[in-house]
């Protein structure tokens, strides 16, 4: 959550909706990035416990991405992508069986 806030500070500085890109590059690494044309860019790499599947990138509104994380009680969360290679498929964010949040990615511009 802290990494998302740091990287998305670029998005809150500008006008309009600037996505944060989640780039799953390896089985234990996630790169968060955000770029605002007149402000600059931010990038941060965080460790993840496990990633299954092929590497991919997906854009989200950073404010909607933070919403479920604020409500969760555990530090570990699960992001489940249903066929991420197909544009517009949702992400399910869970922390077990008691909490499920559906998040739609931003369409590529």
MODELLER restraints for C-alpha pairs under 7 A, 6 or more apart:
rsr = mdl.restraints
at = mdl.atoms
rsr.add(forms.Gaussian(group=physical.xy_distance, feature=features.Distance(at['CA:1:A'], at['CA:66:A']), mean=6.69, stdev=0.5))
rsr.add(forms.Gaussian(group=physical.xy_distance, feature=features.Distance(at['CA:1:A'], at['CA:69:A']), mean=6.61, stdev=0.5))
rsr.add(forms.Gaussian(group=physical.xy_distance, feature=features.Distance(at['CA:3:A'], at['CA:44:A']), mean=6.89, stdev=0.5))
rsr.add(forms.Gaussian(group=physical.xy_distance, feature=features.Distance(at['CA:7:A'], at['CA:32:A']), mean=6.89, stdev=0.5))
rsr.add(forms.Gaussian(group=physical.xy_distance, feature=features.Distance(at['CA:7:A'], at['CA:33:A']), mean=6.23, stdev=0.5))
rsr.add(forms.Gaussian(group=physical.xy_distance, feature=features.Distance(at['CA:7:A'], at['CA:34:A']), mean=6.19, stdev=0.5))
rsr.add(forms.Gaussian(group=physical.xy_distance, feature=features.Distance(at['CA:7:A'], at['CA:42:A']), mean=5.23, stdev=0.5))
rsr.add(forms.Gaussian(group=physical.xy_distance, feature=features.Distance(at['CA:7:A'], at['CA:43:A']), mean=6.13, stdev=0.5))
rsr.add(forms.Gaussian(group=physical.xy_distance, feature=features.Distance(at['CA:7:A'], at['CA:44:A']), mean=6.85, stdev=0.5))
rsr.add(forms.Gaussian(group=physical.xy_distance, feature=features.Distance(at['CA:8:A'], at['CA:20:A']), mean=6.42, stdev=0.5))
rsr.add(forms.Gaussian(group=physical.xy_distance, feature=features.Distance(at['CA:8:A'], at['CA:34:A']), mean=6.32, stdev=0.5))
rsr.add(forms.Gaussian(group=physical.xy_distance, feature=features.Distance(at['CA:8:A'], at['CA:62:A']), mean=6.15, stdev=0.5))
rsr.add(forms.Gaussian(group=physical.xy_distance, feature=features.Distance(at['CA:10:A'], at['CA:34:A']), mean=6.72, stdev=0.5))
rsr.add(forms.Gaussian(group=physical.xy_distance, feature=features.Distance(at['CA:10:A'], at['CA:35:A']), mean=6.91, stdev=0.5))
rsr.add(forms.Gaussian(group=physical.xy_distance, feature=features.Distance(at['CA:10:A'], at['CA:36:A']), mean=6.41, stdev=0.5))
rsr.add(forms.Gaussian(group=physical.xy_distance, feature=features.Distance(at['CA:10:A'], at['CA:41:A']), mean=6.74, stdev=0.5))
rsr.add(forms.Gaussian(group=physical.xy_distance, feature=features.Distance(at['CA:10:A'], at['CA:42:A']), mean=6.91, stdev=0.5))
rsr.add(forms.Gaussian(group=physical.xy_distance, feature=features.Distance(at['CA:11:A'], at['CA:18:A']), mean=5.16, stdev=0.5))
rsr.add(forms.Gaussian(group=physical.xy_distance, feature=features.Distance(at['CA:11:A'], at['CA:36:A']), mean=6.70, stdev=0.5))
rsr.add(forms.Gaussian(group=physical.xy_distance, feature=features.Distance(at['CA:14:A'], at['CA:36:A']), mean=6.96, stdev=0.5))
rsr.add(forms.Gaussian(group=physical.xy_distance, feature=features.Distance(at['CA:18:A'], at['CA:36:A']), mean=6.82, stdev=0.5))
rsr.add(forms.Gaussian(group=physical.xy_distance, feature=features.Distance(at['CA:18:A'], at['CA:61:A']), mean=6.94, stdev=0.5))
rsr.add(forms.Gaussian(group=physical.xy_distance, feature=features.Distance(at['CA:19:A'], at['CA:34:A']), mean=6.41, stdev=0.5))
rsr.add(forms.Gaussian(group=physical.xy_distance, feature=features.Distance(at['CA:19:A'], at['CA:59:A']), mean=5.55, stdev=0.5))
rsr.add(forms.Gaussian(group=physical.xy_distance, feature=features.Distance(at['CA:19:A'], at['CA:60:A']), mean=5.20, stdev=0.5))
rsr.add(forms.Gaussian(group=physical.xy_distance, feature=features.Distance(at['CA:19:A'], at['CA:61:A']), mean=4.90, stdev=0.5))
rsr.add(forms.Gaussian(group=physical.xy_distance, feature=features.Distance(at['CA:19:A'], at['CA:62:A']), mean=6.28, stdev=0.5))
rsr.add(forms.Gaussian(group=physical.xy_distance, feature=features.Distance(at['CA:20:A'], at['CA:32:A']), mean=6.72, stdev=0.5))
rsr.add(forms.Gaussian(group=physical.xy_distance, feature=features.Distance(at['CA:20:A'], at['CA:33:A']), mean=5.65, stdev=0.5))
rsr.add(forms.Gaussian(group=physical.xy_distance, feature=features.Distance(at['CA:20:A'], at['CA:34:A']), mean=4.77, stdev=0.5))
rsr.add(forms.Gaussian(group=physical.xy_distance, feature=features.Distance(at['CA:20:A'], at['CA:59:A']), mean=5.57, stdev=0.5))
rsr.add(forms.Gaussian(group=physical.xy_distance, feature=features.Distance(at['CA:20:A'], at['CA:60:A']), mean=5.44, stdev=0.5))
rsr.add(forms.Gaussian(group=physical.xy_distance, feature=features.Distance(at['CA:20:A'], at['CA:61:A']), mean=6.24, stdev=0.5))
rsr.add(forms.Gaussian(group=physical.xy_distance, feature=features.Distance(at['CA:20:A'], at['CA:62:A']), mean=5.60, stdev=0.5))
rsr.add(forms.Gaussian(group=physical.xy_distance, feature=features.Distance(at['CA:21:A'], at['CA:32:A']), mean=5.69, stdev=0.5))
rsr.add(forms.Gaussian(group=physical.xy_distance, feature=features.Distance(at['CA:21:A'], at['CA:33:A']), mean=5.18, stdev=0.5))
rsr.add(forms.Gaussian(group=physical.xy_distance, feature=features.Distance(at['CA:21:A'], at['CA:34:A']), mean=6.22, stdev=0.5))
rsr.add(forms.Gaussian(group=physical.xy_distance, feature=features.Distance(at['CA:21:A'], at['CA:57:A']), mean=6.47, stdev=0.5))
rsr.add(forms.Gaussian(group=physical.xy_distance, feature=features.Distance(at['CA:21:A'], at['CA:58:A']), mean=5.54, stdev=0.5))
rsr.add(forms.Gaussian(group=physical.xy_distance, feature=features.Distance(at['CA:21:A'], at['CA:59:A']), mean=4.34, stdev=0.5))
rsr.add(forms.Gaussian(group=physical.xy_distance, feature=features.Distance(at['CA:21:A'], at['CA:60:A']), mean=6.39, stdev=0.5))
rsr.add(forms.Gaussian(group=physical.xy_distance, feature=features.Distance(at['CA:22:A'], at['CA:30:A']), mean=6.80, stdev=0.5))
rsr.add(forms.Gaussian(group=physical.xy_distance, feature=features.Distance(at['CA:22:A'], at['CA:31:A']), mean=6.05, stdev=0.5))
rsr.add(forms.Gaussian(group=physical.xy_distance, feature=features.Distance(at['CA:22:A'], at['CA:32:A']), mean=5.01, stdev=0.5))
rsr.add(forms.Gaussian(group=physical.xy_distance, feature=features.Distance(at['CA:22:A'], at['CA:33:A']), mean=6.89, stdev=0.5))
rsr.add(forms.Gaussian(group=physical.xy_distance, feature=features.Distance(at['CA:22:A'], at['CA:57:A']), mean=5.47, stdev=0.5))
rsr.add(forms.Gaussian(group=physical.xy_distance, feature=features.Distance(at['CA:22:A'], at['CA:58:A']), mean=5.33, stdev=0.5))
rsr.add(forms.Gaussian(group=physical.xy_distance, feature=features.Distance(at['CA:22:A'], at['CA:59:A']), mean=6.25, stdev=0.5))
rsr.add(forms.Gaussian(group=physical.xy_distance, feature=features.Distance(at['CA:23:A'], at['CA:30:A']), mean=5.76, stdev=0.5))
rsr.add(forms.Gaussian(group=physical.xy_distance, feature=features.Distance(at['CA:23:A'], at['CA:31:A']), mean=5.04, stdev=0.5))
rsr.add(forms.Gaussian(group=physical.xy_distance, feature=features.Distance(at['CA:23:A'], at['CA:32:A']), mean=6.34, stdev=0.5))
rsr.add(forms.Gaussian(group=physical.xy_distance, feature=features.Distance(at['CA:23:A'], at['CA:56:A']), mean=5.86, stdev=0.5))
rsr.add(forms.Gaussian(group=physical.xy_distance, feature=features.Distance(at['CA:23:A'], at['CA:57:A']), mean=4.14, stdev=0.5))
rsr.add(forms.Gaussian(group=physical.xy_distance, feature=features.Distance(at['CA:23:A'], at['CA:58:A']), mean=6.53, stdev=0.5))
rsr.add(forms.Gaussian(group=physical.xy_distance, feature=features.Distance(at['CA:24:A'], at['CA:30:A']), mean=4.81, stdev=0.5))
rsr.add(forms.Gaussian(group=physical.xy_distance, feature=features.Distance(at['CA:24:A'], at['CA:31:A']), mean=6.49, stdev=0.5))
rsr.add(forms.Gaussian(group=physical.xy_distance, feature=features.Distance(at['CA:24:A'], at['CA:55:A']), mean=5.22, stdev=0.5))
rsr.add(forms.Gaussian(group=physical.xy_distance, feature=features.Distance(at['CA:24:A'], at['CA:56:A']), mean=5.45, stdev=0.5))
rsr.add(forms.Gaussian(group=physical.xy_distance, feature=features.Distance(at['CA:24:A'], at['CA:57:A']), mean=6.15, stdev=0.5))
rsr.add(forms.Gaussian(group=physical.xy_distance, feature=features.Distance(at['CA:25:A'], at['CA:55:A']), mean=5.03, stdev=0.5))
rsr.add(forms.Gaussian(group=physical.xy_distance, feature=features.Distance(at['CA:25:A'], at['CA:56:A']), mean=6.88, stdev=0.5))
rsr.add(forms.Gaussian(group=physical.xy_distance, feature=features.Distance(at['CA:26:A'], at['CA:55:A']), mean=6.47, stdev=0.5))
rsr.add(forms.Gaussian(group=physical.xy_distance, feature=features.Distance(at['CA:27:A'], at['CA:50:A']), mean=5.62, stdev=0.5))
rsr.add(forms.Gaussian(group=physical.xy_distance, feature=features.Distance(at['CA:27:A'], at['CA:51:A']), mean=4.51, stdev=0.5))
rsr.add(forms.Gaussian(group=physical.xy_distance, feature=features.Distance(at['CA:27:A'], at['CA:52:A']), mean=6.62, stdev=0.5))
rsr.add(forms.Gaussian(group=physical.xy_distance, feature=features.Distance(at['CA:28:A'], at['CA:47:A']), mean=5.58, stdev=0.5))
rsr.add(forms.Gaussian(group=physical.xy_distance, feature=features.Distance(at['CA:28:A'], at['CA:48:A']), mean=4.73, stdev=0.5))
rsr.add(forms.Gaussian(group=physical.xy_distance, feature=features.Distance(at['CA:28:A'], at['CA:49:A']), mean=5.73, stdev=0.5))
rsr.add(forms.Gaussian(group=physical.xy_distance, feature=features.Distance(at['CA:28:A'], at['CA:50:A']), mean=5.49, stdev=0.5))
rsr.add(forms.Gaussian(group=physical.xy_distance, feature=features.Distance(at['CA:28:A'], at['CA:51:A']), mean=6.26, stdev=0.5))
rsr.add(forms.Gaussian(group=physical.xy_distance, feature=features.Distance(at['CA:29:A'], at['CA:45:A']), mean=6.83, stdev=0.5))
rsr.add(forms.Gaussian(group=physical.xy_distance, feature=features.Distance(at['CA:29:A'], at['CA:46:A']), mean=5.93, stdev=0.5))
rsr.add(forms.Gaussian(group=physical.xy_distance, feature=features.Distance(at['CA:29:A'], at['CA:47:A']), mean=4.81, stdev=0.5))
rsr.add(forms.Gaussian(group=physical.xy_distance, feature=features.Distance(at['CA:29:A'], at['CA:48:A']), mean=5.55, stdev=0.5))
rsr.add(forms.Gaussian(group=physical.xy_distance, feature=features.Distance(at['CA:30:A'], at['CA:45:A']), mean=5.71, stdev=0.5))
rsr.add(forms.Gaussian(group=physical.xy_distance, feature=features.Distance(at['CA:30:A'], at['CA:46:A']), mean=5.38, stdev=0.5))
rsr.add(forms.Gaussian(group=physical.xy_distance, feature=features.Distance(at['CA:30:A'], at['CA:47:A']), mean=6.33, stdev=0.5))
rsr.add(forms.Gaussian(group=physical.xy_distance, feature=features.Distance(at['CA:30:A'], at['CA:48:A']), mean=6.66, stdev=0.5))
rsr.add(forms.Gaussian(group=physical.xy_distance, feature=features.Distance(at['CA:31:A'], at['CA:43:A']), mean=6.96, stdev=0.5))
rsr.add(forms.Gaussian(group=physical.xy_distance, feature=features.Distance(at['CA:31:A'], at['CA:44:A']), mean=5.74, stdev=0.5))
rsr.add(forms.Gaussian(group=physical.xy_distance, feature=features.Distance(at['CA:31:A'], at['CA:45:A']), mean=4.33, stdev=0.5))
rsr.add(forms.Gaussian(group=physical.xy_distance, feature=features.Distance(at['CA:31:A'], at['CA:46:A']), mean=6.36, stdev=0.5))
rsr.add(forms.Gaussian(group=physical.xy_distance, feature=features.Distance(at['CA:32:A'], at['CA:43:A']), mean=5.60, stdev=0.5))
rsr.add(forms.Gaussian(group=physical.xy_distance, feature=features.Distance(at['CA:32:A'], at['CA:44:A']), mean=5.26, stdev=0.5))
rsr.add(forms.Gaussian(group=physical.xy_distance, feature=features.Distance(at['CA:32:A'], at['CA:45:A']), mean=6.20, stdev=0.5))
rsr.add(forms.Gaussian(group=physical.xy_distance, feature=features.Distance(at['CA:33:A'], at['CA:42:A']), mean=5.55, stdev=0.5))
rsr.add(forms.Gaussian(group=physical.xy_distance, feature=features.Distance(at['CA:33:A'], at['CA:43:A']), mean=4.27, stdev=0.5))
rsr.add(forms.Gaussian(group=physical.xy_distance, feature=features.Distance(at['CA:33:A'], at['CA:44:A']), mean=6.49, stdev=0.5))
rsr.add(forms.Gaussian(group=physical.xy_distance, feature=features.Distance(at['CA:34:A'], at['CA:41:A']), mean=5.64, stdev=0.5))
rsr.add(forms.Gaussian(group=physical.xy_distance, feature=features.Distance(at['CA:34:A'], at['CA:42:A']), mean=5.39, stdev=0.5))
rsr.add(forms.Gaussian(group=physical.xy_distance, feature=features.Distance(at['CA:34:A'], at['CA:43:A']), mean=6.61, stdev=0.5))
rsr.add(forms.Gaussian(group=physical.xy_distance, feature=features.Distance(at['CA:35:A'], at['CA:41:A']), mean=4.17, stdev=0.5))
rsr.add(forms.Gaussian(group=physical.xy_distance, feature=features.Distance(at['CA:35:A'], at['CA:42:A']), mean=6.46, stdev=0.5))
rsr.add(forms.Gaussian(group=physical.xy_distance, feature=features.Distance(at['CA:58:A'], at['CA:105:A']), mean=6.78, stdev=0.5))
rsr.add(forms.Gaussian(group=physical.xy_distance, feature=features.Distance(at['CA:59:A'], at['CA:105:A']), mean=5.60, stdev=0.5))
rsr.add(forms.Gaussian(group=physical.xy_distance, feature=features.Distance(at['CA:59:A'], at['CA:106:A']), mean=5.51, stdev=0.5))
rsr.add(forms.Gaussian(group=physical.xy_distance, feature=features.Distance(at['CA:60:A'], at['CA:105:A']), mean=4.76, stdev=0.5))
rsr.add(forms.Gaussian(group=physical.xy_distance, feature=features.Distance(at['CA:60:A'], at['CA:106:A']), mean=5.23, stdev=0.5))
rsr.add(forms.Gaussian(group=physical.xy_distance, feature=features.Distance(at['CA:61:A'], at['CA:106:A']), mean=6.59, stdev=0.5))
rsr.add(forms.Gaussian(group=physical.xy_distance, feature=features.Distance(at['CA:68:A'], at['CA:101:A']), mean=6.56, stdev=0.5))
rsr.add(forms.Gaussian(group=physical.xy_distance, feature=features.Distance(at['CA:74:A'], at['CA:95:A']), mean=6.79, stdev=0.5))
rsr.add(forms.Gaussian(group=physical.xy_distance, feature=features.Distance(at['CA:76:A'], at['CA:95:A']), mean=6.59, stdev=0.5))
rsr.add(forms.Gaussian(group=physical.xy_distance, feature=features.Distance(at['CA:77:A'], at['CA:93:A']), mean=6.88, stdev=0.5))
rsr.add(forms.Gaussian(group=physical.xy_distance, feature=features.Distance(at['CA:77:A'], at['CA:94:A']), mean=5.74, stdev=0.5))
rsr.add(forms.Gaussian(group=physical.xy_distance, feature=features.Distance(at['CA:77:A'], at['CA:95:A']), mean=4.64, stdev=0.5))
rsr.add(forms.Gaussian(group=physical.xy_distance, feature=features.Distance(at['CA:78:A'], at['CA:93:A']), mean=5.62, stdev=0.5))
rsr.add(forms.Gaussian(group=physical.xy_distance, feature=features.Distance(at['CA:78:A'], at['CA:94:A']), mean=5.14, stdev=0.5))
rsr.add(forms.Gaussian(group=physical.xy_distance, feature=features.Distance(at['CA:78:A'], at['CA:95:A']), mean=6.00, stdev=0.5))
rsr.add(forms.Gaussian(group=physical.xy_distance, feature=features.Distance(at['CA:79:A'], at['CA:91:A']), mean=6.45, stdev=0.5))
rsr.add(forms.Gaussian(group=physical.xy_distance, feature=features.Distance(at['CA:79:A'], at['CA:92:A']), mean=5.72, stdev=0.5))
rsr.add(forms.Gaussian(group=physical.xy_distance, feature=features.Distance(at['CA:79:A'], at['CA:93:A']), mean=4.74, stdev=0.5))
rsr.add(forms.Gaussian(group=physical.xy_distance, feature=features.Distance(at['CA:79:A'], at['CA:94:A']), mean=6.70, stdev=0.5))
rsr.add(forms.Gaussian(group=physical.xy_distance, feature=features.Distance(at['CA:80:A'], at['CA:91:A']), mean=5.57, stdev=0.5))
rsr.add(forms.Gaussian(group=physical.xy_distance, feature=features.Distance(at['CA:80:A'], at['CA:92:A']), mean=5.00, stdev=0.5))
rsr.add(forms.Gaussian(group=physical.xy_distance, feature=features.Distance(at['CA:80:A'], at['CA:93:A']), mean=6.45, stdev=0.5))
rsr.add(forms.Gaussian(group=physical.xy_distance, feature=features.Distance(at['CA:81:A'], at['CA:90:A']), mean=6.53, stdev=0.5))
rsr.add(forms.Gaussian(group=physical.xy_distance, feature=features.Distance(at['CA:81:A'], at['CA:91:A']), mean=4.75, stdev=0.5))
rsr.add(forms.Gaussian(group=physical.xy_distance, feature=features.Distance(at['CA:81:A'], at['CA:92:A']), mean=6.51, stdev=0.5))
rsr.add(forms.Gaussian(group=physical.xy_distance, feature=features.Distance(at['CA:82:A'], at['CA:89:A']), mean=6.27, stdev=0.5))
rsr.add(forms.Gaussian(group=physical.xy_distance, feature=features.Distance(at['CA:82:A'], at['CA:90:A']), mean=6.61, stdev=0.5))
rsr.add(forms.Gaussian(group=physical.xy_distance, feature=features.Distance(at['CA:82:A'], at['CA:91:A']), mean=6.80, stdev=0.5))
rsr.add(forms.Gaussian(group=physical.xy_distance, feature=features.Distance(at['CA:83:A'], at['CA:89:A']), mean=6.87, stdev=0.5))
rsr.add(forms.Gaussian(group=physical.xy_distance, feature=features.Distance(at['CA:88:A'], at['CA:104:A']), mean=6.69, stdev=0.5))
rsr.add(forms.Gaussian(group=physical.xy_distance, feature=features.Distance(at['CA:88:A'], at['CA:105:A']), mean=6.00, stdev=0.5))
rsr.add(forms.Gaussian(group=physical.xy_distance, feature=features.Distance(at['CA:88:A'], at['CA:107:A']), mean=6.60, stdev=0.5))
rsr.add(forms.Gaussian(group=physical.xy_distance, feature=features.Distance(at['CA:89:A'], at['CA:104:A']), mean=6.70, stdev=0.5))
rsr.add(forms.Gaussian(group=physical.xy_distance, feature=features.Distance(at['CA:90:A'], at['CA:102:A']), mean=6.40, stdev=0.5))
rsr.add(forms.Gaussian(group=physical.xy_distance, feature=features.Distance(at['CA:90:A'], at['CA:103:A']), mean=5.55, stdev=0.5))
rsr.add(forms.Gaussian(group=physical.xy_distance, feature=features.Distance(at['CA:90:A'], at['CA:104:A']), mean=4.59, stdev=0.5))
rsr.add(forms.Gaussian(group=physical.xy_distance, feature=features.Distance(at['CA:90:A'], at['CA:105:A']), mean=6.54, stdev=0.5))
rsr.add(forms.Gaussian(group=physical.xy_distance, feature=features.Distance(at['CA:91:A'], at['CA:102:A']), mean=5.81, stdev=0.5))
rsr.add(forms.Gaussian(group=physical.xy_distance, feature=features.Distance(at['CA:91:A'], at['CA:103:A']), mean=5.12, stdev=0.5))
rsr.add(forms.Gaussian(group=physical.xy_distance, feature=features.Distance(at['CA:91:A'], at['CA:104:A']), mean=6.27, stdev=0.5))
rsr.add(forms.Gaussian(group=physical.xy_distance, feature=features.Distance(at['CA:92:A'], at['CA:100:A']), mean=6.57, stdev=0.5))
rsr.add(forms.Gaussian(group=physical.xy_distance, feature=features.Distance(at['CA:92:A'], at['CA:101:A']), mean=5.68, stdev=0.5))
rsr.add(forms.Gaussian(group=physical.xy_distance, feature=features.Distance(at['CA:92:A'], at['CA:102:A']), mean=4.79, stdev=0.5))
rsr.add(forms.Gaussian(group=physical.xy_distance, feature=features.Distance(at['CA:92:A'], at['CA:103:A']), mean=6.38, stdev=0.5))
rsr.add(forms.Gaussian(group=physical.xy_distance, feature=features.Distance(at['CA:93:A'], at['CA:100:A']), mean=5.70, stdev=0.5))
rsr.add(forms.Gaussian(group=physical.xy_distance, feature=features.Distance(at['CA:93:A'], at['CA:101:A']), mean=5.03, stdev=0.5))
rsr.add(forms.Gaussian(group=physical.xy_distance, feature=features.Distance(at['CA:93:A'], at['CA:102:A']), mean=6.40, stdev=0.5))
rsr.add(forms.Gaussian(group=physical.xy_distance, feature=features.Distance(at['CA:94:A'], at['CA:100:A']), mean=4.72, stdev=0.5))
rsr.add(forms.Gaussian(group=physical.xy_distance, feature=features.Distance(at['CA:94:A'], at['CA:101:A']), mean=6.50, stdev=0.5))
